[in-house]
C-alpha cells in the first residue's frame, strides 16, 4: 500500500504497546488496532473514508486522526536526485478550525457514541519535485511526499458539544456567517462550513434571515 511518510509516522505515533498496524477488520484494513479501538489516520479527503467509518462504528469504537500543519516547511527537489534545491517556511499556518474543511463531509458521525476525532496540530515538511508534472499553479512542480517533524498538540472530540467550544465565547446571537468569519478572523467560506456542521449536529439552528444571509442561534 502506498502511503506518505506523514501517514506512516502518525501510524507509529498511535501504535501504543500492544497495538498492531494494518489489521483486517470486517473486510477493511485498519491503520492501527489497540484492544477494541480502531484507529484510522486520514490526512485529507474525508469523503474517501466516509463509508468505511460509517460501517465500522456500528460494531466498533473508531477514532479518526487528522493532522493540520500549524507550521509547514517546503522542500524542493530537482527533477532527478534527492539533494534539495531549497527549503523554506510556508507563510500559511494551519488552525484548529480548518478541520471543518473536511468535517463537513462527515458531520453526523460525531453523534455516534462509538466515534471520536483527534485533530493533531503538527510541524511538517512538504516535499516537492521540479518534474514538470505538477499543477500549473506551482509551475509544474509536484508534491511527492509529506514528512512529520513534530506533533505539537492533540485536540480530541468525542461529542457534538466539544465542537461548540470552538466558537467564540462572546459570540452574540443571532449571527451570520459573515459575522462569525469576522469574529474568528477566518474566510467566510470556512465560517459557512462551521455553521453547516454545527447545524447538522443540532448545535445551531436557523433563526431567520438578514437580507440574503441566514441568521443562526444556538439550539439550546
C-alpha positions as CSV (number, residue, x, y, z in Angstrom):
1,X,0.0,0.0,0.0
2,X,1.3,3.4,-0.9
3,X,1.3,6.0,1.9
4,X,3.1,9.2,2.7
5,X,5.9,9.5,5.3
6,X,3.4,11.6,7.3
7,X,0.8,8.9,7.3
8,X,3.4,6.2,8.3
9,X,4.8,8.4,11.1
10,X,1.4,9.0,12.5
11,X,0.6,5.3,12.5
12,X,3.8,4.8,14.5
13,X,2.7,7.6,16.8
14,X,-0.5,5.8,17.6
15,X,0.9,2.4,17.8
16,X,0.9,2.1,21.6
17,X,2.3,-1.0,23.4
18,X,0.1,-4.0,22.5
19,X,-1.3,-2.3,19.3
20,X,-1.0,-3.7,15.8
21,X,-0.8,-2.0,12.4
22,X,-2.7,-2.9,9.2
23,X,-5.2,-5.3,10.6
24,X,-8.2,-6.6,8.6
25,X,-11.5,-6.0,10.5
26,X,-14.9,-6.7,8.9
27,X,-13.3,-6.6,5.4
28,X,-11.5,-3.3,6.0
29,X,-7.8,-2.7,6.6
30,X,-7.3,-0.6,9.7
31,X,-4.3,1.5,10.3
32,X,-3.9,0.7,14.0
33,X,-5.9,-1.6,16.3
34,X,-5.4,-1.2,20.0
35,X,-7.6,-3.5,22.0
36,X,-11.2,-2.8,20.9
37,X,-10.2,0.6,19.5
38,X,-9.8,1.0,15.7
39,X,-7.6,4.0,14.7
40,X,-7.8,5.4,11.2
41,X,-5.5,8.2,10.0
42,X,-6.7,10.4,7.2
43,X,-4.5,13.3,6.2
44,X,-7.1,14.7,3.8
45,X,-10.4,13.9,1.9
46,X,-12.8,12.5,4.5
47,X,-15.2,11.6,1.7
48,X,-12.9,8.7,0.7
49,X,-13.2,7.2,4.2
50,X,-16.9,8.1,5.0
51,X,-18.5,4.7,4.0
52,X,-15.8,2.8,5.9
53,X,-16.2,4.8,9.1
54,X,-20.0,4.6,8.9
55,X,-19.9,0.8,8.6
56,X,-17.3,0.3,11.4
57,X,-18.8,2.5,14.1
58,X,-21.9,0.2,14.2
59,X,-19.9,-2.5,15.9
60,X,-16.5,-1.0,16.9
61,X,-15.0,2.0,18.7
62,X,-13.4,4.1,16.0
63,X,-11.0,7.0,16.3
64,X,-10.3,9.2,13.3
65,X,-7.0,11.1,13.3
66,X,-6.5,14.2,11.2
67,X,-3.3,16.3,11.1
68,X,-3.3,20.0,10.5
69,X,0.1,21.8,9.8
70,X,0.5,24.7,12.1
71,X,4.0,25.0,10.7
72,X,5.0,23.8,7.2
73,X,8.4,23.7,5.5
74,X,8.5,23.3,1.8
75,X,11.5,21.3,0.5
76,X,12.1,21.4,-3.2
77,X,13.9,18.6,-5.1
78,X,15.3,18.6,-8.6
79,X,13.7,16.5,-11.4
80,X,16.3,13.8,-10.6
81,X,18.1,13.1,-7.4
82,X,17.4,13.7,-3.7
83,X,19.6,16.7,-3.0
84,X,17.3,19.6,-2.0
85,X,17.3,22.7,-4.1
86,X,15.8,24.8,-1.4
87,X,13.9,24.7,1.9
88,X,11.6,27.5,3.0
89,X,8.9,28.1,5.6
90,X,5.4,28.4,4.2
91,X,3.6,31.6,5.2
92,X,0.4,29.6,5.7
93,X,-0.4,28.5,9.2
94,X,-3.0,25.9,9.9
95,X,-5.6,26.4,12.6
96,X,-7.8,24.0,14.5
97,X,-10.9,25.4,12.8
98,X,-9.5,24.2,9.5
99,X,-10.8,20.7,10.4
100,X,-14.2,21.9,9.3
101,X,-13.0,21.9,5.7
102,X,-13.0,18.1,5.9
103,X,-15.5,17.5,8.8
104,X,-18.3,19.0,6.5
105,X,-18.2,15.6,4.7
106,X,-19.0,13.5,7.8
107,X,-20.6,15.8,10.5
108,X,-23.2,13.2,11.6
109,X,-20.5,10.7,12.7
110,X,-19.8,12.8,15.9
111,X,-23.3,11.9,17.1
112,X,-22.4,8.3,17.3
113,X,-21.1,7.1,20.7
114,X,-18.5,4.8,19.1
115,X,-16.8,7.6,17.1
116,X,-14.1,10.1,18.2
117,X,-11.9,12.5,16.3
118,X,-8.3,13.5,17.1
119,X,-7.1,16.7,15.4
120,X,-3.3,16.9,15.6
121,X,-1.5,20.2,15.2
122,X,1.8,19.4,13.7
123,X,5.0,20.7,12.1
124,X,5.7,19.1,8.7
125,X,7.8,19.1,5.6
126,X,6.1,19.1,2.2
127,X,8.4,17.5,-0.4
128,X,8.1,19.0,-3.9
129,X,9.9,17.9,-7.1
130,X,10.5,20.0,-10.1
131,X,9.4,17.3,-12.6
132,X,7.0,19.3,-14.8
133,X,4.1,17.0,-13.8
134,X,2.5,19.1,-11.1
135,X,-0.2,21.7,-11.1
136,X,0.2,24.8,-13.3
137,X,-0.3,26.8,-10.1
138,X,3.1,25.5,-8.9
139,X,4.6,25.8,-12.4
140,X,4.6,22.1,-12.9
141,X,6.2,21.2,-9.5
142,X,4.7,18.0,-8.0
143,X,4.0,17.4,-4.3
144,X,5.6,14.0,-3.8
145,X,5.5,13.4,0.0
146,X,4.8,14.9,3.4
147,X,7.1,14.3,6.4
148,X,6.2,14.7,10.1
149,X,8.6,16.8,12.1
150,X,6.7,17.1,15.4
151,X,3.3,16.7,16.9
152,X,2.6,20.0,18.7
153,X,-0.8,19.3,20.2
154,X,-3.8,17.0,20.1
155,X,-7.5,18.0,20.4
156,X,-9.9,15.2,20.9
157,X,-13.6,15.5,20.1
158,X,-16.0,12.8,21.3
159,X,-19.4,14.6,21.2
160,X,-21.0,17.5,19.3
161,X,-20.7,19.7,22.4
162,X,-16.9,19.6,22.0
163,X,-17.2,21.4,18.7
164,X,-19.3,24.1,20.2
165,X,-16.3,25.1,22.4
166,X,-14.6,26.2,19.2
167,X,-17.0,29.1,18.8
168,X,-16.0,32.5,20.4
169,X,-17.4,32.7,23.9
170,X,-18.5,36.2,23.3
171,X,-20.3,35.5,20.1
172,X,-23.6,37.3,20.1
173,X,-26.7,35.6,18.6
174,X,-28.3,35.6,16.2
175,X,-25.2,35.8,13.9
176,X,-24.5,35.4,10.2
177,X,-21.6,33.6,8.5
178,X,-20.0,36.9,7.8
179,X,-20.1,37.9,11.5
180,X,-18.7,34.5,12.5
181,X,-15.9,34.9,10.0
182,X,-15.0,38.3,11.3
183,X,-15.1,37.1,14.9
184,X,-12.8,34.2,14.2
185,X,-10.7,36.1,11.6
186,X,-11.3,33.3,9.1
187,X,-12.6,33.2,5.5
188,X,-16.3,33.3,5.1
189,X,-16.2,30.0,3.2
190,X,-14.8,28.3,6.3
191,X,-17.4,30.0,8.5
192,X,-20.2,28.6,6.3
193,X,-18.7,25.1,6.8
194,X,-18.6,25.6,10.5
195,X,-22.3,26.6,10.7
196,X,-23.3,23.8,8.4
197,X,-21.6,21.2,10.6
198,X,-23.0,22.6,13.8
199,X,-26.5,22.7,12.3
200,X,-26.1,19.0,11.2
201,X,-25.1,18.2,14.8
202,X,-28.0,20.1,16.3
203,X,-25.9,22.7,18.0
204,X,-27.1,25.6,15.8
205,X,-30.4,26.4,14.1
206,X,-31.6,28.9,11.6
207,X,-33.3,31.9,13.4
208,X,-34.3,33.8,10.2
209,X,-32.6,35.9,7.6
210,X,-30.8,39.2,7.4
211,X,-31.1,40.3,3.8
212,X,-29.8,37.3,1.9
213,X,-27.9,35.8,4.8
214,X,-29.2,33.2,7.3
215,X,-29.2,34.1,10.9
216,X,-28.0,31.4,13.3
217,X,-28.6,30.8,17.0
218,X,-28.0,28.0,19.5
219,X,-30.5,25.2,19.6
220,X,-30.4,25.1,23.4
